[in-house]
């Protein structure tokens, strides 16, 4: 019995997972693309998580608008790779903190592809400011962080809503951060901006139901250069050792979670998926020496 299909202009889209009567198992059927006929706009597509989401969505049949602000080369290279595989992709420059630019981006996406089904709000900005250095958290950093991460997310959703309402099964996916829950992260204002996105996800899920689903993915520490963090930064190794799965989540893990919300979750809205190896959900790993007899 098939489950989790979503509609398109060509009818329901077959999903990869079918529930089989034999032992109640869920098996994977190859040969389907879960986003065939769909159009996705992913902000911050030039690098990192946004790039991984865009490429996976394209591999699953979606036409993809690849937003970038500074990472033009990355977005254009990704568009070329998608096209080389027979897909459709359009790089599009936009500073999401500028409302007029956002509206132009949304309109251009709709004009190019004829519809909009999925909006992924991934664009973000931060810089590392130790939380105890309050004087270094300037008004300029406050404004840029909130304007990009929080206001930009809202601008994109507001502009996209009229087009998302034209078709069934549409959704918004916000890329948040575990710092929204822990209050940690690259700076206090970064954590605050992501907490605002988390709250806005719930508010908009309620406001836009039943036509549009709104969910979020919340990555933990990822090995990217976001906030100018270098690969050699010891924080990566420390967090990996503390994580129950003993590995950091990857951009591909984040993309898989976003695909699930876009294609396989018609009954899910207002939710946030943690993509962090269990560190937030279960707490850090304790050494054997610190465990009690009760734990054993």
C-alpha positions as CSV (number, residue, x, y, z in Angstrom):
1,X,0.0,0.0,0.0
2,X,1.5,3.3,-1.1
3,X,1.7,6.1,1.4
4,X,3.0,9.7,1.6
5,X,2.4,10.7,-2.0
6,X,2.0,14.3,-2.9
7,X,0.1,15.9,-5.7
8,X,1.5,17.7,-8.8
9,X,0.0,19.1,-11.9
10,X,0.5,15.6,-13.4
11,X,-1.2,13.8,-10.5
12,X,0.2,12.1,-7.4
13,X,4.0,11.6,-7.4
14,X,5.0,8.0,-6.4
15,X,7.2,7.9,-3.4
16,X,10.2,5.7,-2.8
17,X,8.9,4.0,0.3
18,X,6.0,1.5,0.2
19,X,4.8,-0.5,3.2
20,X,4.8,-4.2,2.5
21,X,2.5,-6.7,4.2
22,X,5.4,-9.1,4.7
23,X,6.6,-8.5,8.3
24,X,5.3,-4.9,8.1
25,X,8.6,-3.8,6.6
26,X,9.2,-0.7,4.7
27,X,11.2,-1.3,1.5
28,X,12.8,1.0,-1.0
29,X,11.6,1.0,-4.5
30,X,14.1,2.4,-7.0
31,X,13.2,4.3,-10.2
32,X,11.0,7.0,-8.8
33,X,11.9,10.6,-8.3
34,X,10.1,12.2,-5.4
35,X,10.0,15.8,-6.6
36,X,9.2,15.3,-10.3
37,X,7.3,18.3,-11.7
38,X,8.1,20.4,-8.6
39,X,9.9,23.7,-8.4
40,X,12.1,24.6,-5.4
41,X,13.8,27.9,-4.5
42,X,16.7,27.4,-2.1
43,X,18.3,30.5,-0.6
44,X,22.0,30.4,0.1
45,X,22.6,27.7,-2.6
46,X,26.2,28.5,-3.4
47,X,27.8,26.6,-0.5
48,X,27.3,24.2,2.3
49,X,23.9,23.0,3.4
50,X,22.0,25.0,0.7
51,X,24.2,23.6,-2.0
52,X,23.6,20.0,-0.8
53,X,19.8,20.5,-0.6
54,X,19.7,22.1,-4.1
55,X,21.6,19.2,-5.6
56,X,19.6,16.5,-3.9
57,X,16.3,18.2,-4.9
58,X,17.4,18.4,-8.5
59,X,18.5,14.7,-8.4
60,X,14.9,14.0,-7.3
61,X,13.4,15.7,-10.3
62,X,12.8,19.3,-9.0
63,X,13.6,22.4,-11.1
64,X,15.7,24.5,-8.7
65,X,16.2,28.2,-8.4
66,X,19.7,28.6,-6.8
67,X,19.8,31.8,-4.8
68,X,23.2,33.3,-3.9
69,X,24.4,36.7,-2.5
70,X,28.2,36.4,-2.5
71,X,28.8,32.8,-3.8
72,X,28.1,33.4,-7.4
73,X,30.8,30.9,-8.7
74,X,29.4,28.2,-6.5
75,X,25.8,28.7,-7.6
76,X,26.8,28.8,-11.3
77,X,29.0,25.7,-11.0
78,X,26.1,23.8,-9.3
79,X,23.7,25.0,-12.0
80,X,26.0,23.7,-14.7
81,X,26.3,20.3,-12.9
82,X,22.5,20.0,-12.6
83,X,22.1,20.8,-16.3
84,X,24.7,18.3,-17.3
85,X,22.6,15.6,-15.7
86,X,19.5,16.8,-17.7
87,X,18.0,18.9,-14.9
88,X,16.9,22.5,-14.8
89,X,18.5,25.1,-12.6
90,X,18.7,28.9,-12.5
91,X,21.2,30.8,-10.4
92,X,19.7,34.0,-9.1
93,X,21.4,36.8,-7.1
94,X,19.5,38.3,-4.2
95,X,20.3,39.8,-0.8
96,X,17.4,38.3,1.2
97,X,17.6,41.2,3.7
98,X,16.3,43.5,0.9
99,X,12.6,43.1,0.5
100,X,12.4,44.4,-3.1
101,X,15.2,42.0,-4.2
102,X,13.3,39.2,-2.6
103,X,10.1,39.9,-4.4
104,X,12.0,40.2,-7.6
105,X,13.6,36.8,-7.0
106,X,10.3,35.1,-6.2
107,X,8.6,36.6,-9.3
108,X,11.5,35.6,-11.5
109,X,11.4,32.0,-10.2
110,X,7.7,31.8,-10.9
111,X,8.1,33.3,-14.4
112,X,11.0,31.0,-15.3
113,X,9.4,27.7,-14.1
114,X,5.7,28.5,-14.0
115,X,5.1,27.5,-10.4
116,X,6.7,27.4,-6.9
117,X,6.2,24.4,-4.7
118,X,9.0,24.4,-2.1
119,X,10.8,27.3,-0.4
120,X,13.9,26.5,1.6
121,X,15.2,29.4,3.7
122,X,18.8,28.6,4.2
123,X,20.6,31.9,3.7
124,X,22.3,33.1,6.8
125,X,25.1,35.2,8.2
126,X,27.2,35.2,11.3
127,X,30.6,36.0,12.7
128,X,32.2,34.5,15.8
129,X,31.9,36.7,18.8
130,X,32.6,34.9,22.2
131,X,29.4,35.3,24.3
132,X,31.2,36.9,27.2
133,X,32.6,39.7,24.9
134,X,29.4,41.8,25.1
135,X,31.1,45.0,23.9
136,X,32.2,43.4,20.7
137,X,28.6,42.6,19.7
138,X,28.0,45.9,17.9
139,X,24.8,47.3,16.5
140,X,26.1,46.6,13.0
141,X,26.5,42.9,13.8
142,X,23.1,42.8,15.5
143,X,21.4,44.4,12.4
144,X,23.2,42.3,9.8
145,X,22.5,39.0,11.6
146,X,18.8,39.7,12.3
147,X,18.2,41.3,8.9
148,X,19.7,38.3,7.1
149,X,18.6,35.3,9.2
150,X,15.3,36.4,10.6
151,X,13.9,39.3,8.5
152,X,15.2,37.7,5.3
153,X,13.4,34.4,6.1
154,X,10.1,36.3,6.6
155,X,10.5,38.4,3.5
156,X,11.0,35.2,1.4
157,X,8.0,33.4,2.9
158,X,5.7,36.5,2.6
159,X,6.6,36.9,-1.1
160,X,6.3,33.2,-1.9
161,X,2.9,32.6,-0.2
162,X,0.7,33.7,-3.2
163,X,2.5,31.3,-5.5
164,X,2.7,28.4,-3.0
165,X,-1.1,28.7,-2.6
166,X,-1.6,27.9,-6.3
167,X,-0.9,24.2,-5.9
168,X,-1.6,21.5,-3.3
169,X,1.2,19.9,-1.3
170,X,3.5,23.0,-1.1
171,X,5.8,23.6,1.8
172,X,8.4,25.9,3.4
173,X,11.5,24.5,5.1
174,X,13.5,26.8,7.4
175,X,17.1,25.9,8.1
176,X,17.6,26.8,11.8
177,X,20.3,25.7,14.2
178,X,20.6,23.8,17.5
179,X,21.8,27.1,18.9
180,X,18.2,28.2,18.8
181,X,17.6,25.6,21.6
182,X,20.9,25.7,23.5
183,X,21.6,29.4,23.3
184,X,25.2,28.6,22.2
185,X,26.6,29.1,18.7
186,X,28.9,31.7,17.0
187,X,27.4,34.7,18.8
188,X,24.5,35.6,21.1
189,X,22.7,37.4,18.3
190,X,23.1,34.4,16.0
191,X,21.4,32.1,18.6
192,X,18.7,34.7,19.1
193,X,18.1,35.0,15.3
194,X,17.7,31.2,15.0
195,X,15.4,31.0,18.0
196,X,13.3,33.6,16.2
197,X,13.2,31.4,13.1
198,X,12.1,28.5,15.2
199,X,9.2,30.4,16.7
200,X,8.3,31.9,13.4
201,X,8.1,28.3,11.9
202,X,5.4,27.4,14.4
203,X,3.6,30.7,13.9
204,X,3.5,30.5,10.2
205,X,2.7,26.8,10.2
206,X,-0.5,27.7,12.0
207,X,-1.2,30.8,9.9
208,X,-0.7,29.1,6.5
209,X,-2.4,25.8,7.2
210,X,-4.0,23.9,5.6
211,X,-2.6,24.9,2.2
212,X,1.1,25.3,3.1
213,X,3.2,23.2,5.5
214,X,6.0,25.0,7.3
215,X,8.7,23.0,9.0
216,X,12.4,23.4,10.0
217,X,15.6,21.4,10.2
218,X,18.0,22.2,13.0
219,X,21.6,21.2,12.2
220,X,24.2,20.9,14.9
221,X,27.8,21.7,14.2
222,X,28.6,21.0,10.6
223,X,32.0,20.9,9.0
224,X,31.6,23.9,6.8
225,X,33.3,27.3,6.6
226,X,30.2,29.1,7.9
227,X,31.1,32.1,10.2
228,X,34.6,31.8,8.8
229,X,35.3,28.7,10.9
230,X,38.3,26.7,9.7
231,X,38.5,23.0,9.2
232,X,41.3,22.8,11.8
233,X,39.1,24.4,14.5
234,X,39.3,22.0,17.5
235,X,35.6,22.5,18.3
236,X,34.8,20.0,15.5
237,X,36.8,17.2,17.2
238,X,35.5,18.0,20.7
239,X,31.8,18.0,19.6
240,X,32.2,14.8,17.5
241,X,33.6,12.9,20.6
242,X,30.7,14.2,22.7
243,X,28.0,13.2,20.2
244,X,26.2,9.9,20.8
245,X,26.7,8.8,17.2
246,X,30.4,9.7,17.5
247,X,30.2,11.7,14.3
248,X,29.1,15.1,13.2
249,X,26.1,15.4,10.9
250,X,27.0,16.4,7.3
251,X,25.5,18.7,4.7
252,X,24.1,15.6,3.0
253,X,22.4,14.5,6.2
254,X,20.7,17.9,6.3
255,X,19.7,17.6,2.7
256,X,18.1,14.2,3.4
257,X,16.0,15.7,6.2
258,X,14.9,18.5,4.0
259,X,13.9,16.1,1.3
260,X,11.8,14.1,3.7
261,X,9.9,17.2,4.8
262,X,9.4,18.3,1.2
263,X,8.4,15.0,-0.3
264,X,7.4,12.4,2.3
265,X,5.7,14.3,5.1
266,X,2.2,15.4,4.1
267,X,0.9,15.2,7.7
268,X,3.8,17.1,9.3
269,X,3.8,20.8,9.9
270,X,5.1,23.1,12.6
271,X,7.9,20.6,13.4
272,X,11.6,20.8,13.7
273,X,13.9,17.9,12.9
274,X,17.2,17.9,14.8
275,X,20.1,16.9,12.6
276,X,22.9,16.6,15.2
277,X,23.8,13.0,15.9
278,X,21.7,12.9,19.1
279,X,23.7,15.5,21.1
280,X,20.8,17.8,21.9
281,X,18.2,15.0,22.2
282,X,20.3,12.7,24.3
283,X,23.0,14.8,25.9
284,X,26.7,14.4,25.5
285,X,28.4,11.0,25.7
286,X,29.8,10.2,29.2
287,X,32.9,8.0,29.6
288,X,32.5,4.5,31.1
289,X,34.2,5.7,34.2
290,X,31.6,8.3,34.9
291,X,28.6,6.0,34.4
292,X,26.8,4.6,37.5
293,X,25.7,1.0,38.1
294,X,22.2,2.1,37.5
295,X,23.2,3.3,34.0
296,X,24.6,-0.1,33.2
